[in-house]
Amino acid sequence: RSNTNLVRMRPDGSDQQQLTDQTGDIWQPQYSPDGEWIAFIYENPTYNVYTIRSDGSEFRQVTFGEGRNVFKTWSPDGEWIIFESRRDGNTNLYRIRPDGSDLQQLTSYSSHETSPTFSPPISLPWDSSHLTLGGIGLLMLTSSFFVNLNKRMISPSL
């Protein structure tokens, strides 16, 4: 088994600073929008979401369980971490605060929901009234649904 750790460095590879020294593998690290935190998947032996400050302090587990919890993205304001989990048998999307509080399930479909990305407020052309959603929404690239962060789900009638 290999061990993969986080190393911070300049674009030219200089000034390397190892941020973690863990047994297990770290996957998909991503800075928070303000650059203060890094979220990532830590596999040891299960997959869970962890965060660490960008200076290497405050390494902490955010998600718990055997459901293969996989980090996907930060919300644009840095208040939420979006992750996918198989905790109910299907891959669904969840959001949780970076401190591990306020877990909320965003999708509950029998198909697997993956690859979320945030979008600015948009008009949805399939609605005759061209429904505009205020705030920021979450798009799932493998699904035909748009999930507004107030948890209303909108589906095109094609």
N, C-alpha and C positions, 0 to 999 in steps of 0.2 A: 504494500500500500504506500502510495506517495503522500507527501505533505505539501500542500500549496499554501503559501502565506501572502499577505499583502505587503507590498513595498511601494513607498512613495518616492518619486524622483522627478527631476526636471525632464522636459522633452528630449534633451540630448543624452539622457541616462546618467547625468551627474547628480551629486547630492542624494544618493540613495539612503533611505531610512526605512528599515523593516518595521512595520506597524504591528504585526502579529507574530506569534511563535506558538502555533497550535499543532496538535496532531490531528490530521484530517485534511480535507480539501476545502478551499474557499473558491467560490464561483461568482461570476457576474457582479463584481463590485461597482458601485455607482455613488458618486458624491451627491449629497443633498443639494437642493437649489442654492442654499447659502454657503456651501462649501465646508460647513462645520462638521458634518457627519459623513460616514460612508456606510451604506447598507450592502449586504451581500448574503449569499447562501453559504452556510457552513455545513459540510457533510461529515458527521462523526457520531455514529454511523448513519443516523437519519438526516434528512435534509430539513434545516430550519433557517429562518431569517435572523440575522444578527446585525448589530450596528457597532461602530467604533468611531470615536472622535477622529478627525483627520490628523491629529497629532499623535495618535496611537493609544490614547487613554480611553477609559470607560468602555471596554469590550463587553457587550451584553447581548443576551439572547432575547429576541423579540417574540418569536412564535414558539410554540411547544406542541409536541405530539408526534405521532407516527405517520401522519398523513402526507408526507412529502410536501413540505411548505417551501415554495420557491419564490424568491424575490423577483419582482418584475420592474417596478418603477416607483419613484417618489411622486407625490402630487406636486404641482408647480409651486405651491406655497410652503412645501416641506412639512406640512402638518400630518400627512398620511403616507404610509407605505402600502403599495398595492402588491399583493402576492397571489399566487395560485396555490391551491391545496387540493389534495385528493382525500381529505378527511371524511367525506361522505361517500366515497367510492367513485365519484366523477370529479374531473378537474373543474373547479369553480374559482371565481375571483373573490377575494376578500380585501378589506382594508383594515389597517390597524395603526394606532399612533406609534411613533418611533420609540416610545417608552414601553410598548407592549400592552397598553390599555385600549379599551373601546373597540374590540374586535367586531367587525360587521361583515356579514356575507353580502356580496353585491350581485351574484348570479346563482341560480339554482336550476340549471338545465340538465337534461340527460346527456347532452353532448359535452365535449370538453372545451372549455372557454380558456383561451390563451392569448398571448401577445397583445396585452392592453397598451394603449398609448393615449395621452391626453390631447384634447383639442380645445381650441378657443370656442366661445359661443358661436353656434352655427344655426343656419336655417336648414330645415330638412325638406328637400324639394318634393318628396313623395306625398306630403300632406297638402291638401288643397288650400289650406290656410297658411302654408309655408311656416309651420310652427317654428318659433325661435326659442331656443333654450338659453336662459341667462346663466351665467356662471360657466364653469368649466366642466366638460363632459369627459367620459371615458369611452374610447372606441375599442372594440375587440376585433382585431383583424380577421379572425377565423369565424366570426359570427356576423349575422345580419342585424344585430341589435346594437343600439346605442344606449349606454347606461349613464343617465344623468346622476351626478353625485348626491342628489336628494333621493336616490334610489327608485325613481320612476323609470321604467323600462319602456322604450319606444321601439316598435317594430314597423318596418315599411310594409305596406299592403301592396305587394307586387302581383 
